[in-house]
Amino acid sequence: MKFLALPLFCAAWAFAILPNENLSQGKMAYVDGNDSSAYLTDGSLTNWKYKESKNVALHIGEGPSKVFVSWELYSFGGIDWADFASACPHTKTLLTDFAILTSANSTTGFDGDWDTAYVVTQNQVLARGVAVDFEGKSWIRLVSDDNAGQFLEVEVFDISNGQNDTWFFMGTSISAMGIKQQDSDTTKTTAMLIHEQFPDFTPAMLRGGVSCINTTDIVNHLPEYLEAVGNVNFWAIEMGTNDGWGGGTWNLSTYVQNLQTIIDAAKAYGISVVLARTLATDSSKAGWQLAPEFLAAEDSLIQVNGLYQGPDFYAFFKEHPEYLASDGVHPNGETGGGAAMHRLWAEAIAPIYADTTSAIYSHRKRASSASPSLVKVIVNGGSVEIRTPKGNSVQNFDAKGRIAH
């Protein structure tokens, strides 16, 4: 498969992405010391194949000095990453407190000597990852003394040379439903599609969609986002549907200010942001369509902040409403809406892997967040004006996101 032409990149950093080899793919997971499963390491995120356990171990083998351990949980039919949406709060049973252990001499994932490599407390999310020292070790084990985790997937990546091929997909229920394999057991994830075209790369991919969430909710929970995924190198963001619900522009200024706050927080943690254009509805079913000013504002934020251009969900779903569900808003699993989202994300980020001088952080360095670059939004006819506090810098963008001269 060959992806589409390169999208616009404006980022200023110039370092190549480094491969993080997936060490766990296809390895047997040892569950509770007496059960084994290949479900947890097959790369699939379909909900039916989870394993409920307080004790999951993987035999990785010796070699790496440091690994990135990530996990995806399932929770009694829930698809949301966290309970952060004020409009429709959810109650979930999560794996809240557990430890990540390492061993050099275990033979079963249960026997042998184990060292505590990382402790997770008060976990609130269904997917995250942590860096663990692995020098001289060969086994990884996730163990809880309290509640059991419903594990969908456990992955271990070699980050001995750095962990910049790590991704968090922040989004609404559109991502909660679309960035999972709801279409079929063989639906390929964004990470799988990237690996197909660039075999040296196996991205660590964490899903983060939350039903009903808007950017105000995210800003209110930024400390929780940063605590859980502030160590991930890329935030791939799909937002706007809930902020622009109904098709008006009454919330546009708040939306842009919130996105800028999210962008500033990400940059302060050394995170590169990839921003998608908000999905188009099927207005014949939903009864409304996203206001074009939202698209112009998103494109202008990419320009002003030097972000990566993500997929154009608006153009694709406007042209292909058959991929939307009966509500006209969410991707339809039966017709391949989720698979399309994975493909569109893969097409958008492929240039990062294709260009060995592509602009990303080679080392994670915190930037100063003392002076956030707040912006002012002025809607004027069919254009959106973005004003930044840097001198008298002003740029105008038309409703298609183009710079208006």
Protein Blocks (a to p, Z undefined) as FASTA:
>chain_A
ZZddddddfbfbdcdddddddfkgopacdehhiaccfklmnopacfklcccdfbdcddeb
ghifbdcddddddeehiabfbdcbfklccdddddfbccddddfkbcnopgccdddfbdce
hiabfbdcddddfehiabdcdddfkbccddfbdcdddfknopfbcccddddfklmmmmpc
fkbmklccfklmmmmmmmmbccddddfbdehiafklmmmmmmmmmmmmmmbfbdcddehj
lmmgohiaklmmmmmmmmmmmmmmmmmnopacdddddddddfklnopacdfklmmmmmmm
mmmnopacdddfklmmmmmmmlpcfkomaccfknopmmmmmmmmmmmmmmmmmpmkbccd
fbdcdddfkbccddddddehjbccdddfehjadcdddfkopacZZ
